[in-house]
């Protein structure tokens, strides 16, 4: 069985909590900082990765891949419209 896509998992989790709109605004506003945020996530991996596990790794992967970042924003927009 294949794993659902990371952006889908994150967008669904945020939408369930009613955070789709605020998360979309923040991600869109911080788009120019994405490369710096990805590097910071790698730097913080030893501490936050241990504390948060798979959730942290999923966020880190989304930050590292521009296409995943864009897809997350798009999916959050779709969740807002539902």
N, C-alpha and C positions, 0 to 999 in steps of 0.2 A: 504494500500500500504506500503510495507516495505521500510525502509530507506537504501540507498546504504551504503556499508561498508566504515568506516572512512578512511582507507588506500586508497581505491579507490578514494574517494572524494579529498583527499589531493594530490594524485599523478596526478590526472587529472588537478587540479588547477595549480600545478607546471608545468606540461607539456604544458598547454595552454600559460603560460608565458615564455616558453622556458628555464625553470630552472630545467628540469629533471636531466640532467647530473651533474650540480654543486650540486644540492640537494643530489643526490645519493652519490657523493663523500664525502660530508660533513657528511651525516648520517652514511656511512660506516666507515669513519675515527673516528667518535665519538661513535661508538658502545660500547667500554669499559666504556664510561662515561654515558651510558643510565640510569643506576639507580640513579646516582647523578643528572642528568638532570631532571628526573622524580620528585625527591624530591624537587628540586629547583622550578619546575613548580607548585607544590602544595603550596610551600611557597609564590610564587608570585601570586597565584590565586586571592586574594582579589583585587589587583590592576589591573593586566592584564586581569583577567576574566571580570572585569567590563568594561574595555576599548574595548576589542576585542570580547567578547561574545562567540558565538558558535565556532568560529574559534579557539579560545584559548583552549576551552574545548576539541575540536577534537585533537589538537596537544598534549595536556596533556594526553589524553587517549592512544594515540599511544605511547608516551614515557613510560607510566606505564605498557604496555603489550608487552613483548618481541616478541610475535608472530605477533602482529600488526606492530611493528617496522620492523621486518624482511620482512613482507608482503609489507610494504611501499617501502622498498629498492628494492624488487623484481619488484614491479609494476613500479617504476621509471626506472628500467633497461629495462622493456618491452616498456615503453614510448620512451626511447632513440632509440630503434630499429625501431620504427614506422616511 
